Amino acid sequence: MSVVGPVLALLVGVVLGLLGGGGSLLAVPLFLYVFHVPPKPAIAMSLVVVGMSALVGFLTHWRQGTVNVRIAVMFGALAMTGAFAGARLARHVPARVQLGLFTAFALTAAAMMLRDSFRAPTAHAGGAVERPPHLSPLLGVQAVGVGVLTALIGAGGGFIIVPALVLLGDVPVKAAVGSSLLIIAMNATSAVAGYVGQVAFDWRLVGWFTTLAAAGAVLGTRLMRRLPAARIKQAFAIMILVLGTYLVIRSFAR
């Protein structure tokens, strides 16, 4: 195997450390087109990377005190139910449909990230909520939906979870980011359990890929303080837009 694979695995972790998420959007295309893993195993294997990446980020936020563990565990428990069901449902969903959902998700996430990177910094109302954080019925329904989506596409959905926690659960923004990482870790773990026995995991590939991504996450966290966040988001969003466009072209070329 060439050095390209390990370098790209490291890059997935660096992106996570720099942005607190997003590295999982690279994992599925890498497994598909660099390591030539079939679509369904690629999605399932990427969930291991998603879970590890989120766990690394969560531990950093937990040490900083920016996690609402109670809300995260309640949301995460519902999401785990959806993730396990989504993984079981995936056997009846054509691989092409799953890749189509992943592509749509990736392009939407990239567009939102690019938009946010050009916004001027403003004071966010999430830090001054009057009501205490809570799990509303609507937030609970969204938790189950996020779990199903995570299992079907192999990505964590942080850009959906964070706004949901802020707007529907009255969780302050910083705590919502940290809490979302715990939720994603729980979510991905449940989805992997749902896929076991359905698809063939290349555990050797997953093992060293995840190890390098973890090392990259630590490196990215250190680099984060030295690089402008807006430029990082713009570069990553453009990368995902290019990848998403490539996936669309590949799907029509078949």
N, C-alpha and C positions, 0 to 999 in steps of 0.2 A: 504493500500500500504506500502511495506517495505521501509526502509531508503535507499536502493540501488538506486532507481530511482532518488531521489533528489541529492544524492551524485554524480551520473553520470552526471546529468544536470549541476551541479556546475563544474564538470571536463571539460565539453565542453567549458565553458567560460574561465576556467583557461588556457586551450590549446590556445584559441584565444588570450588571453592576453600575453602569453609567446611567441607565434610565429607570431602574427598579422594576423592569419588566420588558417584554418585547422580544427577548431572545428566542422564545418559543416559536415566533413567527418564522425564524430561520431554520428551525430544526426539521420541520416536515420537508421543505424543499431539499435540504441537505441529504436527508435519508433517501429521498426519492432519486435525485439526480447525481449525487456524488457517490453514494454508497450503493445505489441501485437496489434499494429495498422496495418490494411491491407496496402499492398505496395503503392498503389496510394495516399491514404491520408497521409501515412508516408512521402512520397516525398514532397507532398504539404505543410504539417505542418513543415517539416524541413526548408522550405524556409523562414518561419517567424523567426526561430532561426538564419538562415543565415543573413537575413536582419538586425536583431537587433545586432548580433555580429559584423557585418561590420560597422554599425553605431557607435557603441562604439569605435571601433578602429579608424574610420575616425575622430571622434571628438578629439581624442588624437593627431593624426597627424596634424589636422587643427590648434590646439593650438600651435603646434611646427612649423607651417609654412611649412610643408612638403607635401603640396597638390597643384596640378595644377588644380584649380577648373574649368577653362575654358575647358581644354581637358577632364577632368572627366565628366563634364556635357554633352559635345558633344558625347563622347563615350557612356556614360550611357544612353542618349536618344535613340541612335540606339540599344543598348543592350536591353532596355526596350521593344522596338518594337518586337525584336526577342523573348524575354522572354514571352510576352503576346501571341504571335503566337504559341510558343512552348507549352505553357500550354493548349491552345485550341487544338493543334495537339495531345496532350498526350491522349486524350480520344480514339484515334484510334490506339494507340500504346499499345501492350500487356504489362501488369505489369512485366512479366518475362524479356521482352526486356529492359524495363527501369532499372530494377535491374541489368541486365547484363552490361548496359552502365555505371551505377554507380560503379559497381565493377571494370570495366576496368579503369575508371577514377581514382578511389581511389588507385589502385595498381600502376598506372603510376605516380600519385602524390607522393606516398610514395617512389617509386624508385628514382625519381628525388630529393626528399628531402634528402634521404640517401646519394645519390651521392654528393650533394652539401655540406653535413655536413663533408665530408672527404676531401674536397678541401682546400688547403692552402689559407688564406686570400690574396687577391691581390687588387691592385688599379683598380677600375672599370672605364671603359671609359665613362660610362653613366654620370658622373659628369662633363665631360669636352666637351660636345657636342658643335659644332660650329653653327649648325642650331637651330633656336628656336623651341620649341615643337610645333607640328602641327598634325592635323588629316588627314592622307593620305587616299586615296580611299581604299587601301588594309586594312588599320587599321579599316576603317568604315565597310568593309565587315566582318572582324573578329569580330567586336563588335556585329553585328547581330547574327553571329554564336555562340558566347559565350552566348548570351541571350537565344537562343533556347536550348543549352546544359544545362544551369542552370535550366530551367523550366523542362526539361525531367528527370534530375537526382537528383535535390534538393541540389546541391552544388554550391558554388560561382565561382569556376574556377580562383581563384587568381593567381595560378601558370601559367596560360595561359595569363592572362591579363597583369601581370607585364612585362614579356619579350616582349610582343607585344607593350606596351607603350614605352619601352626603344629602341627596335630595329626598329620599324616602325614609332614611333611618336617622337623620339629624346627627350624623357622625362628623366631627371636624375633619377637614381635608387631610391633614397629616396622618391622623389616626385611621382614616379610610384607606390611605395608600398602604400603610403597614398591615392593617387588618385584611386587606384584599389578598396579600401575599400568603397569609395563613389559610385563607379560604381556598386559594388556588392550589396550595399544597395538599389540602384535604381532598379537594375536588379531583385532582389528578390521580391521587392514590386510589380513590374509589373507582375511577374510570379504568385504571390499569387492572385492578382486581376483576372488573367486569369483562375485560378483554382476554384475561388468562384462560386458556383452553379453547379460545376461538381463533386466535391468530398465532403464528410462530414468531416468538421474540428471539432476536439474535442478542442474547444477554452479554456476550463478550463485547460486541460493538457498543451496546448500550452502556456497559460498565465503563470502558475507557473514555467514551464520548462524554458521559456524565461527569467523570472525574476531571477531565480537562475543562469542561464548562464551569465546574465549581471553582477551579483555580482561576479561570478567567473572570468569574464574578468577583472574587476577592480583589483582583487587579483592577477591574473596572470601578469598584467602590473607591479605591485609592485615587484613580485618575479623575473621578467625578469632581473633586474639589478644584482641579486645575483647568478644566475645560468648560467653556460656556454651554450651559444646558440647551439654549435655543439652537445653537449650531449642531449639537449632537442630535437633537430631535429631527432637525431638517435633513441631515445626512442619512439618518436611519430611515426616515419616512420615504425619501427618494429611493433608497435601496429596496425597500419593501414594494414600492410602486413598480419598480423595474422587475422585481421577481414576480409580482402578481401579474403584470402584463405578459411576462414570459409563460406563466402557467396558463393564461387565457389562450395565448397563441398555440401552445402545445396541445391544449384540449381541442381546438378547432382543427388542428393539423392531423388528428387521428382519423 
